[in-house]
Amino acid sequence: MSSGNLKQRLDEVKSQISSKKNLEALADSIDDIMTEIFEGDLPTSVEDLVFVRDVAETGARIAAYQPNMESFVRYSMQLDSLNKNKPPLPPSDLSIHLKAVYLFAILSQKNYSLFNLLAEALTSAEKNTPYIKFACGISDQLHGSVYETLWMIREQLPSDLFEKFYDILCENHRDEIATYVGKGYISLSYADAAKFLILPSPSVETIRPLAQKHGWILNEAEGKVYFSATSSASASSSSSASSSEASSSSRLTKSVAMPSTLPSRQLIRTALQRAAEYEQIV
């Protein structure tokens, strides 16, 4: 292994990762370096294996930023094998970090059985690290159908390596979130619905695909999503009532209207948990 040339090329790639630009070209460079390593004599010395691990860690970081799930899994498998080397290699600062990102990526794909298998194999020391605790904490929330906290997680991600997989996780769990929201609420403003459903914007164009899929009614005049045709019709009837029926209309409106702001976390949690329990019963 002509380590001098390969190390120089690896350093050049690593120096460009933080910009998160030209990621596809950087990924190709890492693939080329890894191919050249294994075209020659297999690396066996500790020094060579540490270098291979450095290449794999760099490839995993790039794949996480892209994101490229296939490449990320491939590099994660290589790292798992290298980290089990006997005798053990010197510790790497990125090892537990990337292992946690891998667990989070598995969650984003809704592969709970694999996640549980990998989580059970973690050592006590690994389970107590902040990165692993974060991934396992998200797993607990998903297992308990506590979806309402997902929209708050982006600001709490341990590092930017989790960001793309967070987006995938939200996308893959959005239907579950939408189902429980539809059962737990009569209506929400566009802004609250977008926040709750982890949508990129509160525009009607963004919300409409979900509304059509789940049979919701969009009232553009009010800027609200009604989760059943009955509640939408009731609201419309109330707003068009004559002044002579004001008091009756007011009572009807109070019976169907929801607060204009997003309910407290506790109220959201309670509603969704009850909806989840109802779903299990049905």
N, C-alpha and C positions, 0 to 999 in steps of 0.2 A: 504494500500500500504506500503510494507516494504521498506520504502524509503532509509534507511541506506545501505542495501545490493545493491539495484538497483543503487544508486548514485555512489557507489564504482565501480560497473561494468561499468557504463557509463563513469566515469573518466578514466578507463583503456582503453576503446575504443578510447576516445578523444585523449589520449596521443600517440596513434599509427597512427592517420589519416595522419599526415603531411608526413610520410614516403611513403604513397600511396602504401603500400605493403599489401598483404593478405586482399584486400578490400572485397572480397566475404565473408570471415570469419567475418570481422568486421560488414558487413551488416547483416549477420545472427544474430550476437550478439545484434544488435540494434532491430531487429525484435522480438527477444526473450524478450528483456526488455519491449518493447511496448506491447507485448502479455500479459506478467505478470501484467502490470499496469492495463489492462482492464479486467483481469480475476477476480480481486477483486472488492472492492467497487469503483465506478466511482470517479475519482478525482474531487473535487469541490472547495477546498480551493485555494487561490491564490498561495500559496507555491507549492501545488501539480501540478497546471496547468502550472506554470513556469517550473517545472521539466519536464512535458510532452513536453512542447515546446522545451526545451533543447534537449530532446531525438529526437524529430522530426527534429530539425535543424541539429543534428549530422547525422541522417539518410539521410537527403537531401544532405549534403556535400559528404558523401560516394557515394551516387548514382550519383552525378555529376562527381566524379572522375572516376567511373567505365567505361563508363557511363551506367546507367540503367534507361532508360526513364520512365518505368512503376513505379518503386520505387520512382523516383524523383518527378513525378507528384503526387503520393499518399501522400508523405510527404509534398509537397507544398500545397495540399488541406487541410491537417491537420493544417498546419501553418496558412493558411488563416483564417480558422475557429477560431483558438486560438487567432489570432490577432484582431478578431472582438468581443472578449469576453466582456461582460458587468458585472461588471465594468472592464475597460481595465486593462490588465496586465502591469507590469513595462516594459519600452522599452527594446528591445534587439538590440545589436549592429549588429547582423546578419540579422535582419528582412528585411530591405530594400535591402540588398546585395542579399539575396536568392530570393527575389521577382524579382529582375532584372535578375538574372540567369534563373529563370523560364520563364520570358518573352522571353529571348534569346533562350531558349530551344524550346519554341513554334515556334519562327521564324525558327529555324533549321528544323522543321518538315513541314515548308511551310503552317502552319495553320494561315493564315493571318486574317481570320474572328475572331478567338478566340483572337489573339493578339490585334486586334483593340478594341474588347469588353473589355479586361482587361485594356488596355491603357486608355480608356475613363473613367474607374472607378478610376484611380489614382488621388490622391489629388494634389493640386498645389505644396505642399511641397515635395511630393514624386517625381514629375516630374522634380524638380530642383536638385535632387541628382545626383552625377556623374554616379553611376551605371545605374540608370534608363535612364539618358540622353544618355548613350552609346547604350543601347538596342533600344531605340526609334530612334536614329540616324541611326543605321543599318537598321531598318525597312524603314526609308525614302529612303535610298539608294536602297534597293531592290525594293521598290514600283516604283522608278524612273528608274529601270533597269540600275543603275550605278554599274555594276558588277565589273568593273576594279579595284575598290578600295579594294575588298575583300582580295586580296592577301597581302595587306599591313596591314591588321587589326591584325594579330596574335601578332605583336610586340606592339600593342596598347590595348590589352585586359586588363580590369580593375583588374582582378585577375585570378588565375589559375583555379577557379571554372568554368570559361567560356570556357576553352580550348577544352574539348571533344565535347561540343556542337558546337564550332566553326568548328571543323573537320566535324561534321555531316552536318552543314549548307553548307560548301563548297562542300561536296559530293552531297548533294541534289540539289544544284544550278549549278553544273558543266556543265550539259547539256545546260542550258540557256547561260552560259558564252561561251561555245564552239560554240553555234549557232551564237552569235553576233561576236565572233572573226572571224569565218569563213566568215561572210559577210563583215567584215570591213577590212580584210587584205588579201594580195596575199600570203604571206609567213612569217614565223617567224623561228628563230633558235630554236633548241630543248630547249636551256636554257631559252629563252624568253617565248616560248610556255608553258614550265613547270611552270615558275613563274606566268604567266598570268592565267593559268588554275588551279593554286594552287595544282599542283601535287607534290608528295614527292621527286621526282628526275627527272632530264632531260634525263634519259635513254630512248632509243627507246622502250624498253620493257614496260616502264610506259606509254608512249604516244600512243603506238600502239592500245590498246583497244578503245580509243576515236577516233583515226584516222579511224579505221575500221567502227565504228558506224556512223561517219559523212561523210565518203567517202573522207577523206583527203589522200594525197600522202606523204609518208615519203621518203626523199632522204638522205640515210645514208652517201653517199659520201660527200654531202654538210653539213650534220647535220641540215637539214631544214625540216619544215613541209610546204607543199604546200596545200592550201585550195581548189584547183580545179585541175583537171587533165590537163586542158589547160595551166595554168601557169607553172606547172611542166614540161610539154613538151616544152614550150617556153624556159625555163631556160636551159634544156638539149640541145636543139638545138643550143642555143647561145654558150654554152661552147664547143661544138664539131665543130663549124664552122671553115673553113680553114682560113689561114692568109690573103688570098686575099679578104675575106669578112669581115675583122676585123672591119672596120668602121661601116658597116651595122649591124654586130652582136653586136657591142658595143651599138648602138642605141636601138636595140631590148632589150638587157639586161637592159639598163637603164629604159626602159619602164615597165619592170616587176619586177625588183629587189626591195627588201625592205631593210631598214637599218639593219645592223647586231646586233644592240642593240635595246632594248625595247624602243618604242617611249615615249615621255613625257606624263605625266599624262593628260595634257590638250588635246593632240592629241588623246589619247586613249578614253578619255571621249567623245570627239566630235564624233569620229567614231562610238562608241557604241550607243550613243544617236541617231545618224542618222539611224543606223541599226534598232534600236528599233522603231523609227518613221516609217521607211519603212515597218517593219513587221506589224505595226498596220494598215497601209494603205492597204497592201496586204490582 
